[in-house]
Amino acid sequence: MISLPQILWALALLGLMLITLKAMGSGTSSLTLQEIWASCHHRWIDGPALSLELQNKDMILWSIRIPRVLMAGLSGAGLSLVGATIQALVRNPMADPWLLGVSSGASLGAVLVIVSGISLFGILSIQLFAFIGAVFAASVIYFFARQGYKFSSTRLIFTGLAISFCLEALTQIIIFTAGRHSQVQNVMFWTMGSFGSVENTDLWIPALAVGYGFVFLFRSRHELNIACLSEVKAFSLGLDLKRFRRQLFLLSAALTSVLVSVTGSIGFVGLMVPHVLRLILGNDYRLLIPGCLIGGSAFMIAADALARNFFSPQEIPIGVITALLGSPIFIWLMRGSHE
């Protein structure tokens, strides 16, 4: 017999599917569900020949829309998972890869490669330098936030904000000292988050990273629940908290750097989605991890559709949309903090 939780998860997946189809069809050149189906039928089942108009839409769908929507879904899922992970790592619901400077560090590393043209490691140079920047930022914040074996939530948030602003300032210096004006414009837009330049070849590394991150976190869901307890309780339950935090630290930095290297810095997603899901699902990571995968994907796909359609044909950077939605939630969390 099908249980109520199974029905709810099925409805969540159905909602994600409907949002994805709506995002694929929306834009300056809109596509109906019938046109999307005709295009898929033609490509997958060798269906009837397409009209000239539908051939153009078919090219837009498979070359632009589908890669963009898939990358938005991967980015939303990945950043939400990282946000939930960092919140367990530091036991603070206000933690977020952007607020803690991880995204800014990754962005600094990626921009440095883009502007300077470093290609020492080929196509992986951007991801590698983004990872180094993310690890550096997180290490500095991790060091200053510790008080002995404990974390200070207040110190953590303000240190993260300070490091984030500092790294963003360094990023702006690198951008404005670049030689080519067109390059500056492209990177400036990229630092605010964008899926506009995503191609099919850009998807496989983020897909592998998000897939691995989800599997690791879902298998570690019980340990994540224990990590949210006190140090003494975690030790009494047999969890090597220091080793587990190190694993979460590296996973968060790696996943954030991969996503930032493709889409740019997108803030507040890792704060907003896990918090909203906690209001619905509770604090159990057995539910939060799959919830972040589905909810984060749905949110980012919808936000990207809004970003490219609200002022069409002009496109708003996705980071602007997430900041407008996430800032009130952050203020609400700060007001509710009793520390």
C-alpha positions as CSV (number, residue, x, y, z in Angstrom):
1,M,0.0,0.0,0.0
2,I,1.3,3.5,-0.9
3,S,2.0,5.6,2.2
4,L,1.3,9.3,2.6
5,P,5.1,10.3,2.5
6,Q,5.4,8.4,-0.8
7,I,2.5,10.3,-2.2
8,L,4.0,13.6,-1.1
9,W,7.4,12.9,-2.6
10,A,5.6,11.9,-5.9
11,L,3.8,15.2,-5.9
12,A,7.0,17.0,-5.3
13,L,8.6,15.3,-8.3
14,L,5.6,16.1,-10.4
15,G,5.8,19.7,-9.3
16,L,9.5,19.8,-10.3
17,M,8.6,18.3,-13.7
18,L,5.9,20.8,-14.4
19,I,8.2,23.7,-13.4
20,T,10.9,22.3,-15.7
21,L,8.5,22.0,-18.6
22,K,7.2,25.5,-18.1
23,A,10.8,26.9,-17.9
24,M,11.7,25.1,-21.1
25,G,8.8,26.7,-22.9
26,S,9.1,30.2,-21.6
27,G,11.3,32.9,-23.2
28,T,11.4,35.3,-26.1
29,S,10.6,32.4,-28.4
30,S,7.9,30.5,-26.5
31,L,7.2,26.8,-26.9
32,T,4.0,25.0,-26.1
33,L,3.9,21.5,-24.5
34,Q,2.8,20.1,-27.9
35,E,5.9,21.6,-29.6
36,I,8.2,20.3,-26.9
37,W,6.7,16.9,-27.2
38,A,7.0,17.0,-31.0
39,S,10.6,18.0,-30.7
40,C,11.4,15.1,-28.2
41,H,9.4,12.7,-30.4
42,H,11.4,13.7,-33.5
43,R,14.7,13.3,-31.7
44,W,14.1,10.2,-29.7
45,I,11.7,8.1,-31.7
46,D,12.5,9.4,-35.2
47,G,9.1,11.0,-35.6
48,P,7.7,13.0,-38.5
49,A,9.7,15.8,-40.1
50,L,9.4,19.2,-38.3
51,S,8.2,22.4,-40.0
52,L,10.7,25.2,-40.6
53,E,9.4,27.2,-37.6
54,L,9.5,24.2,-35.4
55,Q,13.0,23.3,-36.6
56,N,14.2,26.7,-35.3
57,K,12.4,26.2,-32.0
58,D,13.9,22.7,-31.8
59,M,17.4,24.2,-32.1
60,I,16.6,26.8,-29.4
61,L,15.2,24.1,-27.1
62,W,18.1,21.7,-27.3
63,S,21.0,24.1,-27.7
64,I,19.9,26.8,-25.2
65,R,16.9,26.0,-23.1
66,I,17.5,22.5,-22.0
67,P,21.2,23.0,-21.0
68,R,20.2,26.2,-19.1
69,V,17.3,24.6,-17.3
70,L,19.4,21.5,-16.4
71,M,22.2,23.7,-15.1
72,A,19.8,25.8,-13.1
73,G,18.4,22.6,-11.5
74,L,21.9,21.2,-10.7
75,S,23.0,24.6,-9.3
76,G,19.9,24.9,-7.1
77,A,20.2,21.4,-5.8
78,G,23.9,21.7,-5.2
79,L,23.8,25.0,-3.4
80,S,20.9,23.8,-1.3
81,L,22.7,20.7,-0.3
82,V,25.8,22.7,0.5
83,G,23.7,25.1,2.6
84,A,22.2,22.3,4.6
85,T,25.6,20.7,5.0
86,I,27.3,23.9,6.3
87,Q,24.4,24.4,8.7
88,A,25.1,21.0,10.2
89,L,28.8,21.6,10.1
90,V,28.5,24.8,12.3
91,R,25.1,24.1,13.9
92,N,23.7,27.4,12.7
93,P,20.6,27.8,10.5
94,M,22.0,31.1,9.2
95,A,25.0,29.5,7.6
96,D,25.2,29.7,3.8
97,P,28.1,29.2,1.2
98,W,27.8,32.9,0.2
99,L,27.4,34.3,3.7
100,L,30.4,32.3,4.8
101,G,32.6,33.5,2.0
102,V,32.9,30.1,0.3
103,S,31.2,31.3,-2.9
104,S,33.2,34.5,-2.9
105,G,36.5,32.6,-2.6
106,A,35.5,30.3,-5.4
107,S,34.4,33.3,-7.5
108,L,37.8,35.0,-6.9
109,G,39.7,31.9,-8.1
110,A,37.6,31.5,-11.2
111,V,37.7,35.2,-12.2
112,L,41.5,35.1,-11.7
113,V,41.8,32.3,-14.3
114,I,39.3,33.9,-16.7
115,V,40.9,37.3,-16.7
116,S,44.5,36.1,-16.7
117,G,44.0,33.3,-19.2
118,I,45.7,30.7,-17.1
119,S,45.3,27.3,-18.7
120,L,47.9,25.2,-16.8
121,F,45.4,22.4,-16.3
122,G,43.3,22.8,-19.4
123,I,39.5,23.1,-19.1
124,L,39.8,22.1,-15.4
125,S,41.8,25.2,-14.5
126,I,38.7,27.3,-13.6
127,Q,37.4,24.5,-11.3
128,L,40.7,24.0,-9.7
129,F,41.4,27.6,-8.9
130,A,37.8,28.0,-7.7
131,F,38.3,25.1,-5.4
132,I,41.5,26.6,-4.0
133,G,39.7,29.9,-3.4
134,A,36.8,28.2,-1.7
135,V,39.0,26.2,0.6
136,F,41.1,29.2,1.4
137,A,38.0,31.3,2.4
138,A,36.4,28.5,4.4
139,S,39.7,27.8,6.2
140,V,40.1,31.4,7.3
141,I,36.5,31.6,8.5
142,Y,36.7,28.2,10.2
143,F,39.9,29.3,12.1
144,F,38.5,32.7,13.3
145,A,35.0,31.2,14.2
146,R,36.4,28.6,16.6
147,Q,36.6,29.2,20.4
148,G,38.6,26.2,21.6
149,Y,36.5,23.2,20.4
150,K,33.3,25.2,19.9
151,F,31.9,27.6,17.4
152,S,30.6,31.1,18.0
153,S,27.6,31.6,15.8
154,T,27.9,35.4,16.0
155,R,31.6,35.3,15.2
156,L,31.0,32.9,12.4
157,I,28.4,35.0,10.6
158,F,30.3,38.3,10.9
159,T,33.6,36.8,10.0
160,G,32.0,35.2,7.0
161,L,30.5,38.5,5.9
162,A,33.8,40.3,6.4
163,I,35.8,37.7,4.4
164,S,33.1,37.6,1.7
165,F,33.2,41.4,1.2
166,C,37.0,41.4,1.2
167,L,37.2,38.7,-1.5
168,E,34.5,40.4,-3.6
169,A,36.5,43.6,-3.4
170,L,39.6,41.7,-4.6
171,T,37.5,40.2,-7.4
172,Q,36.3,43.6,-8.5
173,I,40.0,44.9,-8.6
174,I,41.0,42.0,-10.8
175,I,38.0,42.7,-13.1
176,F,38.6,46.4,-13.5
177,T,42.3,46.0,-14.1
178,A,41.6,43.6,-17.0
179,G,42.5,44.9,-20.4
180,R,39.6,44.2,-22.6
181,H,36.3,46.0,-22.0
182,S,34.1,43.2,-23.4
183,Q,35.8,40.8,-21.1
184,V,35.1,43.0,-18.1
185,Q,31.4,43.2,-19.0
186,N,31.1,39.4,-19.4
187,V,32.8,38.7,-16.1
188,M,30.9,41.4,-14.3
189,F,27.6,39.7,-15.4
190,W,29.0,36.3,-14.5
191,T,30.0,37.4,-10.9
192,M,26.3,38.1,-10.2
193,G,25.2,34.6,-11.5
194,S,24.0,33.6,-14.9
195,F,23.0,30.5,-16.8
196,G,23.0,32.3,-20.1
197,S,26.3,30.9,-21.5
198,V,25.8,27.3,-20.3
199,E,26.3,24.7,-23.0
200,N,25.8,20.9,-23.1
201,T,29.5,20.3,-22.5
202,D,29.3,22.3,-19.3
203,L,26.9,19.9,-17.6
204,W,28.8,16.7,-17.0
205,I,31.2,17.9,-14.2
206,P,28.4,19.7,-12.2
207,A,26.2,16.6,-12.7
208,L,28.9,14.3,-11.3
209,A,29.6,16.6,-8.4
210,V,26.0,17.1,-7.4
211,G,25.3,13.4,-7.8
212,Y,28.3,12.4,-5.6
213,G,27.4,15.0,-3.1
214,F,23.8,13.9,-2.8
215,V,24.8,10.2,-2.4
216,F,27.4,11.0,0.2
217,L,25.1,13.2,2.2
218,F,22.2,10.8,2.0
219,R,24.3,8.0,3.2
220,S,25.5,10.2,6.0
221,R,22.1,11.4,7.0
222,H,22.2,9.8,10.4
223,E,25.7,11.3,11.1
224,L,24.3,14.7,10.0
225,N,21.6,14.5,12.6
226,I,24.1,13.6,15.3
227,A,26.5,16.4,14.2
228,C,23.7,18.9,15.0
229,L,23.9,17.8,18.7
230,S,26.4,19.0,21.2
231,E,30.0,17.9,21.1
232,V,29.6,15.6,24.1
233,K,26.5,13.9,22.7
234,A,28.1,13.4,19.3
235,F,31.1,11.8,21.0
236,S,28.9,9.6,23.2
237,L,27.1,8.3,20.1
238,G,30.4,7.2,18.5
239,L,30.8,9.9,15.9
240,D,34.3,11.1,15.1
241,L,33.0,14.7,14.8
242,K,36.4,16.2,13.8
243,R,36.9,13.8,11.0
244,F,33.3,14.1,9.8
245,R,33.4,17.9,9.8
246,R,36.6,17.7,7.7
247,Q,34.8,15.6,5.2
248,L,31.8,18.0,5.1
249,F,34.2,20.9,4.8
250,L,36.0,19.5,1.8
251,L,32.7,18.4,0.1
252,S,31.1,21.8,0.6
253,A,34.1,23.6,-0.8
254,A,34.4,21.2,-3.8
255,L,30.7,21.3,-4.7
256,T,30.5,25.1,-4.4
257,S,33.6,25.7,-6.5
258,V,32.4,23.4,-9.3
259,L,29.0,25.3,-9.5
260,V,30.5,28.8,-9.1
261,S,33.1,28.0,-11.9
262,V,30.2,27.4,-14.3
263,T,27.4,29.8,-13.2
264,G,29.1,32.5,-11.1
265,S,28.3,33.4,-7.5
266,I,24.6,33.0,-6.6
267,G,23.8,33.9,-3.0
268,F,21.2,33.0,-0.4
269,V,20.0,29.8,-2.1
270,G,21.8,27.6,0.5
271,L,20.2,29.7,3.3
272,M,16.7,30.0,1.9
273,V,15.8,26.6,0.6
274,P,17.0,24.5,3.6
275,H,15.3,26.9,6.0
276,V,11.9,26.8,4.1
277,L,12.2,23.0,4.0
278,R,12.8,22.9,7.7
279,L,9.5,24.7,8.3
280,I,7.8,22.0,6.2
281,L,9.8,18.8,6.9
282,G,11.4,19.5,10.2
283,N,15.1,19.2,11.1
284,D,15.6,15.5,10.2
285,Y,18.3,15.2,7.6
286,R,16.7,12.0,6.3
287,L,14.1,14.2,4.8
288,L,16.1,17.4,4.3
289,I,18.7,15.9,2.0
290,P,16.2,14.6,-0.7
291,G,14.1,17.7,0.0
292,C,17.0,20.0,-0.9
293,L,17.6,18.0,-4.1
294,I,14.1,18.5,-5.3
295,G,13.2,21.8,-3.7
296,G,16.5,23.5,-4.6
297,S,16.2,22.4,-8.2
298,A,12.6,23.6,-8.5
299,F,13.4,27.0,-6.9
300,M,16.4,27.7,-9.1
301,I,14.6,26.7,-12.3
302,A,11.7,29.0,-11.4
303,A,14.0,31.8,-10.4
304,D,15.9,31.6,-13.6
305,A,12.7,31.6,-15.7
306,L,11.7,34.8,-13.8
307,A,15.1,36.4,-14.3
308,R,15.0,36.0,-18.1
309,N,11.3,36.7,-18.6
310,F,10.4,39.5,-16.2
311,F,12.1,42.3,-18.2
312,S,12.3,40.3,-21.5
313,P,14.2,40.6,-23.8
314,Q,16.6,42.0,-21.1
315,E,17.9,39.4,-18.6
316,I,18.3,40.0,-14.9
317,P,21.3,38.2,-13.3
318,I,20.0,35.3,-11.3
319,G,21.9,36.5,-8.2
320,V,19.7,39.6,-8.1
321,I,16.6,37.5,-7.9
322,T,17.9,35.2,-5.1
323,A,19.2,38.1,-3.1
324,L,15.8,39.9,-3.3
325,L,14.1,36.7,-2.0
326,G,16.8,35.6,0.4
327,S,17.6,38.9,2.2
328,P,14.2,39.1,4.0
329,I,14.7,35.5,5.2
330,F,18.2,36.3,6.5
331,I,16.9,39.4,8.4
332,W,14.1,37.2,9.8
333,L,16.6,34.6,11.0
334,M,18.8,37.3,12.6
335,R,15.8,38.8,14.4
336,G,14.9,35.4,15.7
337,S,18.4,34.6,17.0
338,H,18.7,34.7,20.7
339,E,22.5,34.5,20.8
